[in-house]
Amino acid sequence: MKTKILLLCLGLSVLTLAFSACGNQDKKTTTTDQKISEKVVYTCTMHPEVISDKPGKCPKCGMDLVKKEPSKENSTMNEDSAEMKNMEKK
């Protein structure tokens, strides 16, 4: 009887470890995919239309290009697009 209980506990432990290991792999893959899809973009604070994939100087004013967050870039581009559409209507 003790042997059956011991084997049952051992079996449950193995299954628990197997399921928890499978769950962790999905999280790691998602994080890796997010890092690959994120792209670093540099822009000038005075001339936001100047965009580069590496740091350097703004060709218009010579200021240092600063890193821009990808999520902010998308929202800024959407706001700029909306402003341009409003200007074209006027």
PyMOL Python script that loads the backbone (N, CA, C, O; Angstrom):
from pymol import cmd

cmd.read_pdbstr("""\
ATOM      1  N   MET A   1       0.825  -1.187   0.000  1.00  0.00           N
ATOM      2  CA  MET A   1       0.000   0.000   0.000  1.00  0.00           C
ATOM      3  C   MET A   1       0.875   1.258   0.000  1.00  0.00           C
ATOM      4  O   MET A   1       0.592   2.210  -0.728  1.00  0.00           O
ATOM      5  N   LYS A   2       1.931   1.263   0.812  1.00  0.00           N
ATOM      6  CA  LYS A   2       2.830   2.411   0.861  1.00  0.00           C
ATOM      7  C   LYS A   2       3.529   2.596  -0.483  1.00  0.00           C
ATOM      8  O   LYS A   2       3.791   3.723  -0.905  1.00  0.00           O
ATOM      9  N   THR A   3       3.828   1.488  -1.148  1.00  0.00           N
ATOM     10  CA  THR A   3       4.504   1.555  -2.442  1.00  0.00           C
ATOM     11  C   THR A   3       3.588   2.199  -3.486  1.00  0.00           C
ATOM     12  O   THR A   3       4.060   2.996  -4.297  1.00  0.00           O
ATOM     13  N   LYS A   4       2.306   1.877  -3.486  1.00  0.00           N
ATOM     14  CA  LYS A   4       1.362   2.453  -4.439  1.00  0.00           C
ATOM     15  C   LYS A   4       1.217   3.956  -4.217  1.00  0.00           C
ATOM     16  O   LYS A   4       1.179   4.724  -5.179  1.00  0.00           O
ATOM     17  N   ILE A   5       1.136   4.374  -2.972  1.00  0.00           N
ATOM     18  CA  ILE A   5       1.017   5.805  -2.653  1.00  0.00           C
ATOM     19  C   ILE A   5       2.285   6.542  -3.071  1.00  0.00           C
ATOM     20  O   ILE A   5       2.219   7.642  -3.621  1.00  0.00           O
ATOM     21  N   LEU A   6       3.436   5.934  -2.808  1.00  0.00           N
ATOM     22  CA  LEU A   6       4.708   6.535  -3.196  1.00  0.00           C
ATOM     23  C   LEU A   6       4.814   6.676  -4.714  1.00  0.00           C
ATOM     24  O   LEU A   6       5.244   7.719  -5.206  1.00  0.00           O
ATOM     25  N   LEU A   7       4.432   5.651  -5.454  1.00  0.00           N
ATOM     26  CA  LEU A   7       4.460   5.705  -6.920  1.00  0.00           C
ATOM     27  C   LEU A   7       3.467   6.745  -7.457  1.00  0.00           C
ATOM     28  O   LEU A   7       3.762   7.443  -8.427  1.00  0.00           O
ATOM     29  N   LEU A   8       2.308   6.846  -6.833  1.00  0.00           N
ATOM     30  CA  LEU A   8       1.316   7.828  -7.240  1.00  0.00           C
ATOM     31  C   LEU A   8       1.845   9.248  -7.037  1.00  0.00           C
ATOM     32  O   LEU A   8       1.699  10.099  -7.915  1.00  0.00           O
ATOM     33  N   CYS A   9       2.453   9.499  -5.892  1.00  0.00           N
ATOM     34  CA  CYS A   9       3.039  10.823  -5.609  1.00  0.00           C
ATOM     35  C   CYS A   9       4.175  11.138  -6.583  1.00  0.00           C
ATOM     36  O   CYS A   9       4.290  12.262  -7.072  1.00  0.00           O
ATOM     37  N   LEU A  10       5.002  10.147  -6.856  1.00  0.00           N
ATOM     38  CA  LEU A  10       6.106  10.331  -7.793  1.00  0.00           C
ATOM     39  C   LEU A  10       5.576  10.640  -9.197  1.00  0.00           C
ATOM     40  O   LEU A  10       6.099  11.521  -9.879  1.00  0.00           O
ATOM     41  N   GLY A  11       4.551   9.924  -9.621  1.00  0.00           N
ATOM     42  CA  GLY A  11       3.944  10.152 -10.937  1.00  0.00           C
ATOM     43  C   GLY A  11       3.343  11.545 -11.050  1.00  0.00           C
ATOM     44  O   GLY A  11       3.515  12.214 -12.069  1.00  0.00           O
ATOM     45  N   LEU A  12       2.637  11.989 -10.008  1.00  0.00           N
ATOM     46  CA  LEU A  12       2.062  13.327 -10.006  1.00  0.00           C
ATOM     47  C   LEU A  12       3.147  14.412 -10.038  1.00  0.00           C
ATOM     48  O   LEU A  12       2.987  15.443 -10.690  1.00  0.00           O
ATOM     49  N   SER A  13       4.234  14.165  -9.336  1.00  0.00           N
ATOM     50  CA  SER A  13       5.348  15.121  -9.339  1.00  0.00           C
ATOM     51  C   SER A  13       5.962  15.257 -10.734  1.00  0.00           C
ATOM     52  O   SER A  13       6.259  16.365 -11.181  1.00  0.00           O
ATOM     53  N   VAL A  14       6.148  14.137 -11.410  1.00  0.00           N
ATOM     54  CA  VAL A  14       6.713  14.150 -12.762  1.00  0.00           C
ATOM     55  C   VAL A  14       5.779  14.897 -13.722  1.00  0.00           C
ATOM     56  O   VAL A  14       6.239  15.700 -14.533  1.00  0.00           O
ATOM     57  N   LEU A  15       4.477  14.635 -13.631  1.00  0.00           N
ATOM     58  CA  LEU A  15       3.514  15.319 -14.494  1.00  0.00           C
ATOM     59  C   LEU A  15       3.488  16.822 -14.221  1.00  0.00           C
ATOM     60  O   LEU A  15       3.414  17.623 -15.153  1.00  0.00           O
ATOM     61  N   THR A  16       3.549  17.199 -12.962  1.00  0.00           N
ATOM     62  CA  THR A  16       3.563  18.612 -12.608  1.00  0.00           C
ATOM     63  C   THR A  16       4.783  19.308 -13.191  1.00  0.00           C
ATOM     64  O   THR A  16       4.668  20.399 -13.750  1.00  0.00           O
ATOM     65  N   LEU A  17       5.939  18.691 -13.066  1.00  0.00           N
ATOM     66  CA  LEU A  17       7.161  19.273 -13.620  1.00  0.00           C
ATOM     67  C   LEU A  17       7.087  19.362 -15.142  1.00  0.00           C
ATOM     68  O   LEU A  17       7.532  20.349 -15.728  1.00  0.00           O
ATOM     69  N   ALA A  18       6.538  18.354 -15.776  1.00  0.00           N
ATOM     70  CA  ALA A  18       6.432  18.351 -17.243  1.00  0.00           C
ATOM     71  C   ALA A  18       5.536  19.489 -17.728  1.00  0.00           C
ATOM     72  O   ALA A  18       5.882  20.194 -18.677  1.00  0.00           O
ATOM     73  N   PHE A  19       4.391  19.668 -17.081  1.00  0.00           N
ATOM     74  CA  PHE A  19       3.480  20.739 -17.494  1.00  0.00           C
ATOM     75  C   PHE A  19       4.051  22.123 -17.200  1.00  0.00           C
ATOM     76  O   PHE A  19       3.866  23.040 -17.999  1.00  0.00           O
ATOM     77  N   SER A  20       4.726  22.291 -16.097  1.00  0.00           N
ATOM     78  CA  SER A  20       5.293  23.605 -15.784  1.00  0.00           C
ATOM     79  C   SER A  20       6.441  23.946 -16.726  1.00  0.00           C
ATOM     80  O   SER A  20       6.625  25.115 -17.063  1.00  0.00           O
ATOM     81  N   ALA A  21       7.211  22.961 -17.157  1.00  0.00           N
ATOM     82  CA  ALA A  21       8.303  23.205 -18.100  1.00  0.00           C
ATOM     83  C   ALA A  21       7.752  23.613 -19.460  1.00  0.00           C
ATOM     84  O   ALA A  21       8.332  24.472 -20.124  1.00  0.00           O
ATOM     85  N   CYS A  22       6.663  23.025 -19.878  1.00  0.00           N
ATOM     86  CA  CYS A  22       6.059  23.382 -21.170  1.00  0.00           C
ATOM     87  C   CYS A  22       5.510  24.800 -21.136  1.00  0.00           C
ATOM     88  O   CYS A  22       5.598  25.512 -22.137  1.00  0.00           O
ATOM     89  N   GLY A  23       4.962  25.219 -20.040  1.00  0.00           N
ATOM     90  CA  GLY A  23       4.417  26.570 -19.923  1.00  0.00           C
ATOM     91  C   GLY A  23       5.491  27.636 -19.989  1.00  0.00           C
ATOM     92  O   GLY A  23       5.234  28.709 -20.535  1.00  0.00           O
ATOM     93  N   ASN A  24       6.663  27.401 -19.469  1.00  0.00           N
ATOM     94  CA  ASN A  24       7.736  28.382 -19.477  1.00  0.00           C
ATOM     95  C   ASN A  24       8.318  28.595 -20.871  1.00  0.00           C
ATOM     96  O   ASN A  24       8.776  29.696 -21.174  1.00  0.00           O
ATOM     97  N   GLN A  25       8.312  27.592 -21.712  1.00  0.00           N
ATOM     98  CA  GLN A  25       8.867  27.736 -23.057  1.00  0.00           C
ATOM     99  C   GLN A  25       8.073  28.735 -23.877  1.00  0.00           C
ATOM    100  O   GLN A  25       8.665  29.501 -24.637  1.00  0.00           O
ATOM    101  N   ASP A  26       6.769  28.753 -23.752  1.00  0.00           N
ATOM    102  CA  ASP A  26       5.945  29.687 -24.511  1.00  0.00           C
ATOM    103  C   ASP A  26       6.273  31.128 -24.145  1.00  0.00           C
ATOM    104  O   ASP A  26       6.347  31.984 -25.027  1.00  0.00           O
ATOM    105  N   LYS A  27       6.469  31.408 -22.874  1.00  0.00           N
ATOM    106  CA  LYS A  27       6.780  32.767 -22.433  1.00  0.00           C
ATOM    107  C   LYS A  27       8.129  33.225 -22.981  1.00  0.00           C
ATOM    108  O   LYS A  27       8.264  34.374 -23.402  1.00  0.00           O
ATOM    109  N   LYS A  28       9.120  32.349 -22.983  1.00  0.00           N
ATOM    110  CA  LYS A  28      10.438  32.716 -23.486  1.00  0.00           C
ATOM    111  C   LYS A  28      10.390  33.007 -24.980  1.00  0.00           C
ATOM    112  O   LYS A  28      11.035  33.947 -25.445  1.00  0.00           O
ATOM    113  N   THR A  29       9.648  32.230 -25.725  1.00  0.00           N
ATOM    114  CA  THR A  29       9.538  32.429 -27.166  1.00  0.00           C
ATOM    115  C   THR A  29       8.871  33.761 -27.468  1.00  0.00           C
ATOM    116  O   THR A  29       9.315  34.488 -28.357  1.00  0.00           O
ATOM    117  N   THR A  30       7.815  34.088 -26.744  1.00  0.00           N
ATOM    118  CA  THR A  30       7.122  35.352 -26.958  1.00  0.00           C
ATOM    119  C   THR A  30       8.046  36.523 -26.684  1.00  0.00           C
ATOM    120  O   THR A  30       8.073  37.479 -27.459  1.00  0.00           O
ATOM    121  N   THR A  31       8.803  36.470 -25.602  1.00  0.00           N
ATOM    122  CA  THR A  31       9.726  37.550 -25.265  1.00  0.00           C
ATOM    123  C   THR A  31      10.783  37.698 -26.341  1.00  0.00           C
ATOM    124  O   THR A  31      11.114  38.821 -26.723  1.00  0.00           O
ATOM    125  N   THR A  32      11.315  36.606 -26.836  1.00  0.00           N
ATOM    126  CA  THR A  32      12.324  36.655 -27.891  1.00  0.00           C
ATOM    127  C   THR A  32      11.731  37.244 -29.160  1.00  0.00           C
ATOM    128  O   THR A  32      12.379  38.062 -29.813  1.00  0.00           O
ATOM    129  N   ASP A  33      10.526  36.854 -29.522  1.00  0.00           N
ATOM    130  CA  ASP A  33       9.878  37.386 -30.716  1.00  0.00           C
ATOM    131  C   ASP A  33       9.644  38.889 -30.585  1.00  0.00           C
ATOM    132  O   ASP A  33       9.795  39.620 -31.564  1.00  0.00           O
ATOM    133  N   GLN A  34       9.279  39.360 -29.396  1.00  0.00           N
ATOM    134  CA  GLN A  34       9.058  40.783 -29.193  1.00  0.00           C
ATOM    135  C   GLN A  34      10.357  41.557 -29.351  1.00  0.00           C
ATOM    136  O   GLN A  34      10.360  42.636 -29.943  1.00  0.00           O
ATOM    137  N   LYS A  35      11.469  41.024 -28.829  1.00  0.00           N
ATOM    138  CA  LYS A  35      12.746  41.712 -28.941  1.00  0.00           C
ATOM    139  C   LYS A  35      13.189  41.802 -30.392  1.00  0.00           C
ATOM    140  O   LYS A  35      13.748  42.816 -30.810  1.00  0.00           O
ATOM    141  N   ILE A  36      12.943  40.751 -31.162  1.00  0.00           N
ATOM    142  CA  ILE A  36      13.335  40.759 -32.563  1.00  0.00           C
ATOM    143  C   ILE A  36      12.500  41.763 -33.344  1.00  0.00           C
ATOM    144  O   ILE A  36      13.023  42.455 -34.217  1.00  0.00           O
ATOM    145  N   SER A  37      11.200  41.852 -33.040  1.00  0.00           N
ATOM    146  CA  SER A  37      10.325  42.731 -33.804  1.00  0.00           C
ATOM    147  C   SER A  37      10.520  44.210 -33.454  1.00  0.00           C
ATOM    148  O   SER A  37      10.183  45.076 -34.262  1.00  0.00           O
ATOM    149  N   GLU A  38      11.056  44.517 -32.268  1.00  0.00           N
ATOM    150  CA  GLU A  38      11.293  45.899 -31.893  1.00  0.00           C
ATOM    151  C   GLU A  38      12.501  46.432 -32.640  1.00  0.00           C
ATOM    152  O   GLU A  38      13.532  45.766 -32.726  1.00  0.00           O
ATOM    153  N   LYS A  39      12.370  47.636 -33.180  1.00  0.00           N
ATOM    154  CA  LYS A  39      13.449  48.249 -33.927  1.00  0.00           C
ATOM    155  C   LYS A  39      13.792  49.577 -33.263  1.00  0.00           C
ATOM    156  O   LYS A  39      12.899  50.362 -32.944  1.00  0.00           O
ATOM    157  N   VAL A  40      15.063  49.828 -33.056  1.00  0.00           N
ATOM    158  CA  VAL A  40      15.495  51.074 -32.453  1.00  0.00           C
ATOM    159  C   VAL A  40      15.543  52.143 -33.534  1.00  0.00           C
ATOM    160  O   VAL A  40      16.115  51.937 -34.605  1.00  0.00           O
ATOM    161  N   VAL A  41      14.939  53.278 -33.241  1.00  0.00           N
ATOM    162  CA  VAL A  41      14.881  54.386 -34.183  1.00  0.00           C
ATOM    163  C   VAL A  41      15.419  55.626 -33.492  1.00  0.00           C
ATOM    164  O   VAL A  41      15.112  55.876 -32.326  1.00  0.00           O
ATOM    165  N   TYR A  42      16.223  56.404 -34.212  1.00  0.00           N
ATOM    166  CA  TYR A  42      16.783  57.655 -33.693  1.00  0.00           C
ATOM    167  C   TYR A  42      16.204  58.815 -34.488  1.00  0.00           C
ATOM    168  O   TYR A  42      16.018  58.720 -35.701  1.00  0.00           O
ATOM    169  N   THR A  43      15.920  59.911 -33.790  1.00  0.00           N
ATOM    170  CA  THR A  43      15.345  61.083 -34.429  1.00  0.00           C
ATOM    171  C   THR A  43      15.892  62.360 -33.801  1.00  0.00           C
ATOM    172  O   THR A  43      16.456  62.334 -32.707  1.00  0.00           O
ATOM    173  N   CYS A  44      15.722  63.459 -34.494  1.00  0.00           N
ATOM    174  CA  CYS A  44      16.151  64.766 -33.993  1.00  0.00           C
ATOM    175  C   CYS A  44      15.006  65.379 -33.202  1.00  0.00           C
ATOM    176  O   CYS A  44      13.850  65.293 -33.617  1.00  0.00           O
ATOM    177  N   THR A  45      15.312  65.993 -32.076  1.00  0.00           N
ATOM    178  CA  THR A  45      14.261  66.607 -31.260  1.00  0.00           C
ATOM    179  C   THR A  45      13.686  67.852 -31.931  1.00  0.00           C
ATOM    180  O   THR A  45      12.525  68.192 -31.702  1.00  0.00           O
ATOM    181  N   MET A  46      14.470  68.530 -32.745  1.00  0.00           N
ATOM    182  CA  MET A  46      13.995  69.721 -33.443  1.00  0.00           C
ATOM    183  C   MET A  46      13.356  69.393 -34.799  1.00  0.00           C
ATOM    184  O   MET A  46      12.517  70.145 -35.295  1.00  0.00           O
ATOM    185  N   HIS A  47      13.757  68.278 -35.383  1.00  0.00           N
ATOM    186  CA  HIS A  47      13.246  67.874 -36.699  1.00  0.00           C
ATOM    187  C   HIS A  47      12.770  66.416 -36.626  1.00  0.00           C
ATOM    188  O   HIS A  47      13.501  65.517 -37.040  1.00  0.00           O
ATOM    189  N   PRO A  48      11.562  66.164 -36.109  1.00  0.00           N
ATOM    190  CA  PRO A  48      11.081  64.786 -35.924  1.00  0.00           C
ATOM    191  C   PRO A  48      10.936  64.008 -37.232  1.00  0.00           C
ATOM    192  O   PRO A  48      10.823  62.782 -37.211  1.00  0.00           O
ATOM    193  N   GLU A  49      10.938  64.696 -38.351  1.00  0.00           N
ATOM    194  CA  GLU A  49      10.849  63.989 -39.633  1.00  0.00           C
ATOM    195  C   GLU A  49      12.155  63.302 -40.001  1.00  0.00           C
ATOM    196  O   GLU A  49      12.177  62.428 -40.869  1.00  0.00           O
ATOM    197  N   VAL A  50      13.261  63.699 -39.334  1.00  0.00           N
ATOM    198  CA  VAL A  50      14.557  63.057 -39.556  1.00  0.00           C
ATOM    199  C   VAL A  50      14.588  61.775 -38.734  1.00  0.00           C
ATOM    200  O   VAL A  50      14.543  61.824 -37.505  1.00  0.00           O
ATOM    201  N   ILE A  51      14.665  60.633 -39.403  1.00  0.00           N
ATOM    202  CA  ILE A  51      14.646  59.325 -38.733  1.00  0.00           C
ATOM    203  C   ILE A  51      15.837  58.512 -39.222  1.00  0.00           C
ATOM    204  O   ILE A  51      16.130  58.485 -40.417  1.00  0.00           O
ATOM    205  N   SER A  52      16.527  57.847 -38.287  1.00  0.00           N
ATOM    206  CA  SER A  52      17.683  57.021 -38.628  1.00  0.00           C
ATOM    207  C   SER A  52      17.647  55.738 -37.806  1.00  0.00           C
ATOM    208  O   SER A  52      17.048  55.697 -36.731  1.00  0.00           O
ATOM    209  N   ASP A  53      18.290  54.696 -38.315  1.00  0.00           N
ATOM    210  CA  ASP A  53      18.352  53.433 -37.574  1.00  0.00           C
ATOM    211  C   ASP A  53      19.605  53.347 -36.714  1.00  0.00           C
ATOM    212  O   ASP A  53      19.833  52.337 -36.048  1.00  0.00           O
ATOM    213  N   LYS A  54      20.423  54.407 -36.725  1.00  0.00           N
ATOM    214  CA  LYS A  54      21.630  54.434 -35.890  1.00  0.00           C
ATOM    215  C   LYS A  54      21.845  55.851 -35.362  1.00  0.00           C
ATOM    216  O   LYS A  54      21.380  56.813 -35.973  1.00  0.00           O
ATOM    217  N   PRO A  55      22.541  55.989 -34.237  1.00  0.00           N
ATOM    218  CA  PRO A  55      22.781  57.325 -33.690  1.00  0.00           C
ATOM    219  C   PRO A  55      23.699  58.130 -34.617  1.00  0.00           C
ATOM    220  O   PRO A  55      24.469  57.570 -35.397  1.00  0.00           O
ATOM    221  N   GLY A  56      23.597  59.431 -34.512  1.00  0.00           N
ATOM    222  CA  GLY A  56      24.427  60.304 -35.337  1.00  0.00           C
ATOM    223  C   GLY A  56      24.008  61.749 -35.151  1.00  0.00           C
ATOM    224  O   GLY A  56      23.502  62.125 -34.095  1.00  0.00           O
ATOM    225  N   LYS A  57      24.217  62.549 -36.169  1.00  0.00           N
ATOM    226  CA  LYS A  57      23.879  63.969 -36.134  1.00  0.00           C
ATOM    227  C   LYS A  57      22.741  64.238 -37.115  1.00  0.00           C
ATOM    228  O   LYS A  57      22.623  63.577 -38.146  1.00  0.00           O
ATOM    229  N   CYS A  58      21.916  65.208 -36.781  1.00  0.00           N
ATOM    230  CA  CYS A  58      20.834  65.632 -37.667  1.00  0.00           C
ATOM    231  C   CYS A  58      21.451  66.345 -38.872  1.00  0.00           C
ATOM    232  O   CYS A  58      22.284  67.233 -38.691  1.00  0.00           O
ATOM    233  N   PRO A  59      21.067  65.983 -40.082  1.00  0.00           N
ATOM    234  CA  PRO A  59      21.628  66.636 -41.258  1.00  0.00           C
ATOM    235  C   PRO A  59      21.161  68.079 -41.422  1.00  0.00           C
ATOM    236  O   PRO A  59      21.788  68.847 -42.151  1.00  0.00           O
ATOM    237  N   LYS A  60      20.069  68.461 -40.757  1.00  0.00           N
ATOM    238  CA  LYS A  60      19.539  69.820 -40.896  1.00  0.00           C
ATOM    239  C   LYS A  60      20.178  70.799 -39.912  1.00  0.00           C
ATOM    240  O   LYS A  60      20.489  71.934 -40.272  1.00  0.00           O
ATOM    241  N   CYS A  61      20.378  70.344 -38.639  1.00  0.00           N
ATOM    242  CA  CYS A  61      20.860  71.285 -37.623  1.00  0.00           C
ATOM    243  C   CYS A  61      22.116  70.819 -36.899  1.00  0.00           C
ATOM    244  O   CYS A  61      22.730  71.601 -36.174  1.00  0.00           O
ATOM    245  N   GLY A  62      22.511  69.559 -37.081  1.00  0.00           N
ATOM    246  CA  GLY A  62      23.726  69.056 -36.443  1.00  0.00           C
ATOM    247  C   GLY A  62      23.552  68.568 -35.015  1.00  0.00           C
ATOM    248  O   GLY A  62      24.526  68.155 -34.385  1.00  0.00           O
ATOM    249  N   MET A  63      22.329  68.608 -34.488  1.00  0.00           N
ATOM    250  CA  MET A  63      22.095  68.104 -33.126  1.00  0.00           C
ATOM    251  C   MET A  63      22.193  66.591 -33.114  1.00  0.00           C
ATOM    252  O   MET A  63      22.010  65.939 -34.142  1.00  0.00           O
ATOM    253  N   ASP A  64      22.488  66.026 -31.923  1.00  0.00           N
ATOM    254  CA  ASP A  64      22.548  64.572 -31.776  1.00  0.00           C
ATOM    255  C   ASP A  64      21.155  63.973 -31.955  1.00  0.00           C
ATOM    256  O   ASP A  64      20.161  64.514 -31.472  1.00  0.00           O
ATOM    257  N   LEU A  65      21.107  62.842 -32.661  1.00  0.00           N
ATOM    258  CA  LEU A  65      19.856  62.100 -32.778  1.00  0.00           C
ATOM    259  C   LEU A  65      19.642  61.310 -31.497  1.00  0.00           C
ATOM    260  O   LEU A  65      20.584  60.725 -30.961  1.00  0.00           O
ATOM    261  N   VAL A  66      18.406  61.290 -31.002  1.00  0.00           N
ATOM    262  CA  VAL A  66      18.086  60.600 -29.750  1.00  0.00           C
ATOM    263  C   VAL A  66      17.217  59.384 -30.043  1.00  0.00           C
ATOM    264  O   VAL A  66      16.483  59.347 -31.030  1.00  0.00           O
ATOM    265  N   LYS A  67      17.319  58.381 -29.154  1.00  0.00           N
ATOM    266  CA  LYS A  67      16.552  57.145 -29.310  1.00  0.00           C
ATOM    267  C   LYS A  67      15.072  57.435 -29.101  1.00  0.00           C
ATOM    268  O   LYS A  67      14.684  58.157 -28.182  1.00  0.00           O
ATOM    269  N   LYS A  68      14.265  56.860 -29.966  1.00  0.00           N
ATOM    270  CA  LYS A  68      12.826  57.036 -29.884  1.00  0.00           C
ATOM    271  C   LYS A  68      12.186  55.683 -29.647  1.00  0.00           C
ATOM    272  O   LYS A  68      12.540  54.709 -30.312  1.00  0.00           O
ATOM    273  N   GLU A  69      11.247  55.602 -28.710  1.00  0.00           N
ATOM    274  CA  GLU A  69      10.583  54.351 -28.388  1.00  0.00           C
ATOM    275  C   GLU A  69       9.666  53.954 -29.536  1.00  0.00           C
ATOM    276  O   GLU A  69       8.980  54.811 -30.094  1.00  0.00           O
ATOM    277  N   PRO A  70       9.636  52.649 -29.911  1.00  0.00           N
ATOM    278  CA  PRO A  70       8.793  52.205 -31.021  1.00  0.00           C
ATOM    279  C   PRO A  70       7.312  52.496 -30.816  1.00  0.00           C
ATOM    280  O   PRO A  70       6.626  52.896 -31.757  1.00  0.00           O
ATOM    281  N   SER A  71       6.809  52.299 -29.595  1.00  0.00           N
ATOM    282  CA  SER A  71       5.380  52.534 -29.368  1.00  0.00           C
ATOM    283  C   SER A  71       5.045  54.008 -29.525  1.00  0.00           C
ATOM    284  O   SER A  71       3.984  54.347 -30.049  1.00  0.00           O
ATOM    285  N   LYS A  72       5.935  54.890 -29.077  1.00  0.00           N
ATOM    286  CA  LYS A  72       5.705  56.316 -29.237  1.00  0.00           C
ATOM    287  C   LYS A  72       5.786  56.712 -30.696  1.00  0.00           C
ATOM    288  O   LYS A  72       5.061  57.601 -31.142  1.00  0.00           O
ATOM    289  N   GLU A  73       6.663  56.057 -31.443  1.00  0.00           N
ATOM    290  CA  GLU A  73       6.808  56.358 -32.856  1.00  0.00           C
ATOM    291  C   GLU A  73       5.502  56.110 -33.592  1.00  0.00           C
ATOM    292  O   GLU A  73       5.080  56.927 -34.411  1.00  0.00           O
ATOM    293  N   ASN A  74       4.863  54.985 -33.302  1.00  0.00           N
ATOM    294  CA  ASN A  74       3.614  54.658 -33.972  1.00  0.00           C
ATOM    295  C   ASN A  74       2.528  55.662 -33.624  1.00  0.00           C
ATOM    296  O   ASN A  74       1.795  56.102 -34.510  1.00  0.00           O
ATOM    297  N   SER A  75       2.405  56.034 -32.351  1.00  0.00           N
ATOM    298  CA  SER A  75       1.369  56.981 -31.968  1.00  0.00           C
ATOM    299  C   SER A  75       1.676  58.360 -32.532  1.00  0.00           C
ATOM    300  O   SER A  75       0.758  59.069 -32.943  1.00  0.00           O
ATOM    301  N   THR A  76       2.951  58.760 -32.561  1.00  0.00           N
ATOM    302  CA  THR A  76       3.328  60.051 -33.111  1.00  0.00           C
ATOM    303  C   THR A  76       3.044  60.086 -34.604  1.00  0.00           C
ATOM    304  O   THR A  76       2.541  61.086 -35.116  1.00  0.00           O
ATOM    305  N   MET A  77       3.357  59.019 -35.297  1.00  0.00           N
ATOM    306  CA  MET A  77       3.105  58.972 -36.729  1.00  0.00           C
ATOM    307  C   MET A  77       1.606  59.048 -36.999  1.00  0.00           C
ATOM    308  O   MET A  77       1.190  59.697 -37.959  1.00  0.00           O
ATOM    309  N   ASN A  78       0.794  58.404 -36.180  1.00  0.00           N
ATOM    310  CA  ASN A  78      -0.650  58.462 -36.358  1.00  0.00           C
ATOM    311  C   ASN A  78      -1.167  59.873 -36.103  1.00  0.00           C
ATOM    312  O   ASN A  78      -2.036  60.357 -36.828  1.00  0.00           O
ATOM    313  N   GLU A  79      -0.631  60.541 -35.065  1.00  0.00           N
ATOM    314  CA  GLU A  79      -1.028  61.906 -34.770  1.00  0.00           C
ATOM    315  C   GLU A  79      -0.606  62.833 -35.904  1.00  0.00           C
ATOM    316  O   GLU A  79      -1.378  63.704 -36.306  1.00  0.00           O
ATOM    317  N   ASP A  80       0.605  62.660 -36.426  1.00  0.00           N
ATOM    318  CA  ASP A  80       1.087  63.482 -37.524  1.00  0.00           C
ATOM    319  C   ASP A  80       0.220  63.279 -38.758  1.00  0.00           C
ATOM    320  O   ASP A  80      -0.102  64.235 -39.462  1.00  0.00           O
ATOM    321  N   SER A  81      -0.157  62.029 -39.018  1.00  0.00           N
ATOM    322  CA  SER A  81      -1.001  61.741 -40.177  1.00  0.00           C
ATOM    323  C   SER A  81      -2.354  62.434 -40.036  1.00  0.00           C
ATOM    324  O   SER A  81      -2.878  62.987 -41.003  1.00  0.00           O
ATOM    325  N   ALA A  82      -2.911  62.401 -38.842  1.00  0.00           N
ATOM    326  CA  ALA A  82      -4.208  63.049 -38.605  1.00  0.00           C
ATOM    327  C   ALA A  82      -4.085  64.561 -38.782  1.00  0.00           C
ATOM    328  O   ALA A  82      -4.973  65.192 -39.355  1.00  0.00           O
ATOM    329  N   GLU A  83      -2.987  65.145 -38.291  1.00  0.00           N
ATOM    330  CA  GLU A  83      -2.779  66.588 -38.447  1.00  0.00           C
ATOM    331  C   GLU A  83      -2.630  66.947 -39.918  1.00  0.00           C
ATOM    332  O   GLU A  83      -3.161  67.965 -40.362  1.00  0.00           O
ATOM    333  N   MET A  84      -1.912  66.124 -40.680  1.00  0.00           N
ATOM    334  CA  MET A  84      -1.733  66.401 -42.100  1.00  0.00           C
ATOM    335  C   MET A  84      -3.056  66.333 -42.844  1.00  0.00           C
ATOM    336  O   MET A  84      -3.315  67.146 -43.731  1.00  0.00           O
ATOM    337  N   LYS A  85      -3.893  65.368 -42.487  1.00  0.00           N
ATOM    338  CA  LYS A  85      -5.205  65.269 -43.126  1.00  0.00           C
ATOM    339  C   LYS A  85      -6.057  66.495 -42.815  1.00  0.00           C
ATOM    340  O   LYS A  85      -6.764  67.003 -43.685  1.00  0.00           O
ATOM    341  N   ASN A  86      -5.985  66.971 -41.564  1.00  0.00           N
ATOM    342  CA  ASN A  86      -6.747  68.164 -41.195  1.00  0.00           C
ATOM    343  C   ASN A  86      -6.240  69.376 -41.950  1.00  0.00           C
ATOM    344  O   ASN A  86      -7.035  70.223 -42.359  1.00  0.00           O
ATOM    345  N   MET A  87      -4.933  69.477 -42.144  1.00  0.00           N
ATOM    346  CA  MET A  87      -4.355  70.620 -42.852  1.00  0.00           C
ATOM    347  C   MET A  87      -4.758  70.591 -44.325  1.00  0.00           C
ATOM    348  O   MET A  87      -5.018  71.633 -44.928  1.00  0.00           O
ATOM    349  N   GLU A  88      -4.809  69.373 -44.904  1.00  0.00           N
ATOM    350  CA  GLU A  88      -5.161  69.264 -46.314  1.00  0.00           C
ATOM    351  C   GLU A  88      -6.606  69.658 -46.554  1.00  0.00           C
ATOM    352  O   GLU A  88      -6.932  70.177 -47.621  1.00  0.00           O
ATOM    353  N   LYS A  89      -7.485  69.419 -45.577  1.00  0.00           N
ATOM    354  CA  LYS A  89      -8.896  69.770 -45.715  1.00  0.00           C
ATOM    355  C   LYS A  89      -9.119  71.279 -45.705  1.00  0.00           C
ATOM    356  O   LYS A  89     -10.060  71.778 -46.321  1.00  0.00           O
ATOM    357  N   LYS A  90      -8.234  72.011 -44.991  1.00  0.00           N
ATOM    358  CA  LYS A  90      -8.401  73.474 -44.861  1.00  0.00           C
ATOM    359  C   LYS A  90      -8.006  74.162 -46.087  1.00  0.00           C
ATOM    360  O   LYS A  90      -8.080  75.388 -46.158  1.00  0.00           O
TER     361      LYS A  90
END
""", "prot")
cmd.dss("prot")
cmd.show_as("cartoon", "prot")
cmd.util.cbc("prot")
cmd.orient("prot")
